[in-house]
């Protein structure tokens, strides 16, 4: 009987373990692509204008998750990259924003700043960075650990936080772009003592100067951009020196007033130079050419800069995606040649979405407002005076969080938790606030669905504030042109997830998946341990 039970147990364990096909070689290279600020509907909205070899190739030959979402607040760039690559949420990995108030240091900090390291490739301080604030390993960390630190992991982006957080703590390198008068890719002494020769050679090609020496015009006839609002829209921002947000944008003559070479970030050509650099890295670092698996993360950041300036419905945004589609086609063709068709695996996703310009929605009689920080401060002070006879109980307000002045509260003979609850109960009455929750409530409750569930996933007991606010849907804090992100609503959480290549089936799923499912799925494909704070699940249906 005991032998029979042992046999049943063995059979059960084998059926629950997904074994790779015997004839399937492991991928030589994993490429993680994050398109910054890419809403899911950019796949469908511009579909008929895409070519056959970029997004359509990934959709046609890969596996697309059509109902994939971020599962936390706030949906910012640093948080998104950390969550994609660790398979966990801010309550575990500790990256709670791009910037946040450090209640121990009593000052605002930036997610990857680290003065213990020096800049490599520049004399500025822009390279003093590291991933030390991220508390979890990434899937590339786990890959290198599994290979006894053989193989390479490299992160590339215009943004430092995107390049750094995607490849974690053991990365071979992370490179990001320094604009201004430089136009170079740089790094930190966290990774190396000097730039490799190939990076120096790439920078010497002055590609940023080349790309910004030409006007930005539409890729196709502007009349064909029927998925966007008219070109001259009052809801779009402008470059400094422009009167109207219209094509062509005279980039050469606008550079001087717009950060010189930094202007490339706000054009589609920021994505193109990122691709150029990624291709140079693949060739020069011989990625995918050894017996080990290498890892490359590429973040296309210009989609975010363009979206912020012009908004979701602008022709500029549509043109940026049509040009990115061509860049993706170029990348896939390049990988076929350099690494080998069927020898690499790609996943493509985003770090967050974006809301339509609230002023535009309001013009269509759709509820949408702007959060007025000055009005809110007056309202907050009135509550504080009414209940506590003081306006000194809030130490900092940022990222829709209140950090209470605990010393002041104690000196008044008050209790921090009680003060937080009073603020939570009264601040919800502010005109653009949807919900307010105290930290104590998040610590003592278990919200399993809805907006409070995603808020809880983004709350870190050690780092987050004492009172957390959720604005109304389509309510943001910024000027009345362009867009932003950060909420837990669908326009910010619903993003593409596409798997493609070695070990991946062809297909589509309409099931609900979360962004944290990517890392454990890639880890399972590679037969390695998932990142050490992973909360996501393996998406079994995408794997062969």
Secondary structure, DSSP 8 states (H G I E B T S, - for coil): -HHHHHHHHHHHHHHTS----TT----SEEEEEEETT--THHHHHTGGGS-TTTHHHHHHHSEEEEEEE--SS---HHHHHHHHHHSS-HHHH----SEEEETTTTEEEETTB-TTS-EES-SSSTT-B-STT--S--HHHHHHHHTTT-S-EEEEESSHHHHHHHH-SS-SEEEEEETBTT-EEEEETTT-SS--HHHHHHHHT-HHHHHTTS-B--SS-GGG-TTS--SS-TTS---TT-SS--SSB-HHHHGGGTTBGGGGGGSTHHHHHHHHHHHHHHHHTTTT-SSS-EEEEEEE-HHHHHHHHH-TT-HHHHHHHHHHHHHHHHHHHHHIIIIITTSEEEEEEES------HHHHHHTT---EE--HHHHHHHHHHHHHHHHS-S-SEEEEETTEEEE-HHHHHHTT--HHHHHHHHHHHHTTSTTEEEEEEHHHHHH----SSHHHHHHHT--TTTS-SEEEEE-TTEESS-SSS-----SSHHHHB--EEEEETTB--EEEEEEEETTHHHHHHHHHHTS---TT------GGGB-
